Amino acid sequence: MPDTLPIPKTKLMPPQAVERVLPRPHLVSRITRALRTCRLTLLSAPAGSGKTTLALQAIRQLQKVPVAWLRLSEDENDLQAFLSAVIAAWDMGLPRGLALSKAHFNSIAEKASEAHPLLASLLNELIATKLPQLVLVLDDYHVIQNEAVHQALIYLLDHAPPDLHMLITSRVNPPLPIARLRLINQLTEIHLTDLKFDAQEIRTYFQKLWQIELTPAEEALVCERTDGWVASLHLLGLTLKQLDDPRQQHAFLSRFTGSNRLIYQLLAEEVLDHQPHELRMFLLETSILLELSPQLCRAVTGNPKAAELLQEAYRRNLFLTALENRAAYRYHDLFADFCNTS
């Protein structure tokens, strides 16, 4: 094991299971199957969509499979820090740890090519374990902005043995060879549309996890207002549980929008505050539109870069749904309500 940078062990441990999690066997089986057959499984969706929770459910279904888990932070934007963290994750995840040589580690600067000897040594050691399956989980990959780190990960993907599989969670699609992996059937993608709860799941969620019985009209209202967004359902459950009177619950549901305090806090802290200023202004200015096209966005904002900003918002998974058969989008209702009150 090389002299790596100090890593808090909590970054290398899968998180504790949260309370009130609805099992989603169809998605879990899809991921576990992908972790046996695909080089990369990508969970890409906005904050509060249940990506990490779903990844956790999936790896707990794996029997006797070594899993290296790494929760990334901005600290790993340094190439040496990223490699140190990945190595530490494998050292904890493998039954006997790593015996990696120190030879190349301390000479790594900021060029990804300088990391190739170390990455090759890591891959060779993983191959030498002769284990039938290995899984590397990179949680919160959206915090990585360093191109050298992206290139180092691409090297791992390009040279990974058949028994090594990666699972990445991210709020944006990472700059990895997505199209190439998709073309050779080595990529499984799960996005916001997959993670949304359908009507049956919403009914089960409130019945079994919150012991709340919604009327058919209320179920329809919740489906419409939340669009199946997991975070909003959880916050709604928290609020309704504090209201014992069904009449109070119905009154709250009738005014449940993005201006609700808990929804506002989540979206403000976890979504809007993390966007560049120009994109943040674009989101606020276009939230009044029921349908977003480049032409409409340009007319509303007066920004000649409106088309590029619209594509960037979609790339970043900012609660935009592509409309079928035309080059237009719409915002999630709660996100639009939130932006209109900001």
N, C-alpha and C positions, 0 to 999 in steps of 0.2 A: 504494500500500500504506500503511495507516495506521500510526501509531506504536503498535504492539501491545506487549503485555507480553512479556518474554523467554520463549522456549519452547525447551527442549532439542530439538534436531532428532531425537534418537532417539525421541521421542514421535510424530513425524510420519513415521516410516519403518516399513513392514511388517517384522515380526520375521524374523530368519533362520529358514529352515526347520529344524526339529528333526530329529535322526536317528531312524531307525526309525519312519517314518510310513507307514501303510498307505494306498495310494490308495483313495478311496471315490468312484468315478465316478458312482454313482447320486445321491449327495448333492451332489456338485460340479455336476453338470449341472442338478440341481434349483435350486441357488442361482444359477448363471449365467443360467438361463432367467428366474428371478425378477428378476434385476438388469436384465433387458431389458423386463420387463412390469409390475412392481409398484413402487409408490412406496417401500415399506418391506419389507425382509427381516429378520426377527428370529430370532436364534439365542439361545434362552433355556434354560439348563440349569445344573446345579451345577458347582462347581469340578472341574477334571480331566475334563471331558466331551469335550474336543477342539474347543471352539467356535472359538477363535482359529486353531488349525491348519486347520480346515475353511474358515474365511473366507479364510485365506491361500491355500489350494489353489484356491479359487474365483476370486479376483481374478487369480491368475497364469494362468488360462485365458482371461482377457479380452484380446483383441488390440487394442493401440493405444487402449485406453480410459483416459482420465485418471482416476486414483484418488487421492482425498484420504484419507489414513489418519491417524487420531488415536487414540492410546492414552490414555484418560482416567485421571486420578488425582483424589484428593480436592481438589487445588488448583483444579480446574475447577468446584467448587461455587460459586465467585464468578462472577456473570454476565459481568462484563467479561473475566475470565480465560478463561471458556469460549468467548466470542465471539472473543477474541484467538487462542485455540488453533485454532478452526475456520478462521478466516481464514488463519492461518499454514499449516494443512494444505492449503488450496486453493492458496495461493501456491506451495507446493512441488509440488502435484500437477498443476497446469495447465502445459501446454507453455511458455507465455510468462508464467506467474505472474499475479498480480493487479495491477490498476491502480486499486484501490478508493480512493474519496475519503476524506479524513480528517474530513470535515465533521461526522459524527455520532458518531464513536467515543468521543471523550474525554468526551462529555456523558452517557454511559450510567451510570445508577446501579444500583439493584437491582430496578427494575420492568421486566418483560419488554416492556411497551408502549413504553418508551423506546428499546428496541433495534430496533423495527420499521423505522425509516428505514435503519439500517445493514443489516439483513437484506434489505430490499427492494433496496438498492444491490448487495448481494452476489448476490442472485438475478438481477437485471438484467444484471450482468456475466457471470454464467454463461450466461444466455440468449444474450448477445451473442457468445459464443465460437462459436455455431452448430455445436458438436460434437454428433454423433449420440447420444452416451451419456456420462454423467458419473456417478461413483460416490463417495459419501462413506461411509467406514467409521468407526464410533464403537465402539471396542473397550473392554470393561469398563464399560459404561454404568451398571452397578449401583452404582458409587461416587457417582453424582450423587443428591443429596438435596434440592437447592435447587429450589423450585417455579418460581422465575423462569427457571431454566435449562430446565426441562421445558417451560414455556410458549414460550420462544424456539424450541425444537426443534419444537414443535407448529406454530408459525408457519411454519417452513421446510417442514414436511410439507404444510401446508394450501395453500401457495403455490408449491410446487415445480413447475417445468415438466415436461412428459412425459419429457424426456431425463435428468432428475436422479433418481437412485435411491439410497436409503440402506440400509446394512447395519449392524445393531446387534448386538453380542454383549453378553450380560448374564446374571448369575446369577439375576436375578428379572425378572418381567415389568414393564417400565417403565410409569409412569403416563402413557401416551400414548393417543390415541384408537384403541385396538386394535379394539374392536367395530365402530366406524364404518369403518375401513379394511378390515376383514374383510368387511363387508357389501357394499362396492363393489368387491371383488376387487382391492384394492390392497395386500394384505398376504400374505406367505408366512411361515409359522412353522415353525421346526424346534426341537423340544424333546428332552428326555432320551430318550424312547422312540425317536426317530428316530436319535439319536446312538449308541445302544447297538450294540455289535458282535454280530452273530448268530453261530451256531455255525461257519458256513463262514468268516466273516471271522476268527474267533478261530483257527481251524486255520491259515489262510493267514498270519495275523500271526506266529504262532510259527514256522512253517516258513520263511518267506521273510525275516523281519526278525531272527529270533534263531537260526535254524538249530536249532530244537528240535522234535523229533518227539514229540508226545503220543500216548499210546494212546487208543483210543476211550473207555475209562473215565475217563482223565485229562481228555480234552476235555469230557466230560459234567460232571466235577467242576468244572472251570474255569468252564464256562458257568453252573453253579448258584451257585458262590461269588461270582463277579464280576458276574453279571447283565449282562455286556457293557460294564461301566464302563471307559472307556479308561484312566484313570489307574491303576486297579488292575491292568490287564493289563500296562501298562508296568512297574510296580513288580514284578510277578510275573516278567516276563521278565528284569529286572535281577538278581533273586535267583536264578532257576533257572540263568542263564548262569554263575553262580559255582559251581554244583554240577555237577561233571563226571560223577559216578556217577548213572545213571538211578534207582537205588534211593534215593539221597539226594533226588533231585528228587521222586519219588513220595511220600516221607515228608514232605517239606515241603508238597506239595500237600494231603496229607491233613489238615494242621493249618492251612491257609491261611485266616485269618479276619481280621476287623477289628482284632484285637489284634496282628497282625503289626506290627513296629516301623515300617516305612516307611509302611504304610497309616495307622497311628496318627498319625504325624507329619503326614502330609498332611491328614488330616481335622481334627486339632486346630488346625493353623496356618491352614488355608485355609477351614475351614467353621465349626466350633463356636465358635472364639474371636471370630468376627465377628458373632455373634448377640447381640441384647439379652439381659440376664440372665434375664428371665422366660421368654423363648422357649428359651434354652439349658437351663434347668431342666426345661421341658416336654419337650424332646427326650430328655433323660437319663431322666426318669421314665417316659416312655411307650415307651421302646425295648424293654421286655420284652414288649410286646404283639405278637402275630402279625398282628392286624388292628386298625386304629384307626378307631373311630367317635367322634363327639362324646360319646356316653353313656359309653363305656368310658374315654375319656381323662379325663372329668370324675370318674369313680369312682376311677381310679388316682391322679390328681394332687390331687383335692380342690379343684381350682381352678375357680371358677364361669365363668372365661373360657376354659375348655378348648376349646370349639368354635371360638372366634375364633382361638386360638393354633394349632389344627389347620389352619384355613384359611390362616393366615399362613405356617405352615411349608410348606404346599403352594405358596403364591404365591411363596415364596422358593426354590423348587426344592430343598428340603432332602431329597432322595433319597426322596421319597414317590411311590408309584404309586397312581393312583386305580383302585379295583377296579370292574369292570364291573357294571352293573345294580344297584348299591347305593351308598349314601352312606358309603363307607368307604375306607380307604387301607392300604397296607403300606409298611414301610421296606425299602430295599435291605438285603440280608442283611449286607453288610460294614459298612454304616453302623450297623445295629442292634448288631452284634457290638462295634463300636468304642464305642458309647455305653454298652453294658453293662459295659465294662472301664474306663470313665473315672471 
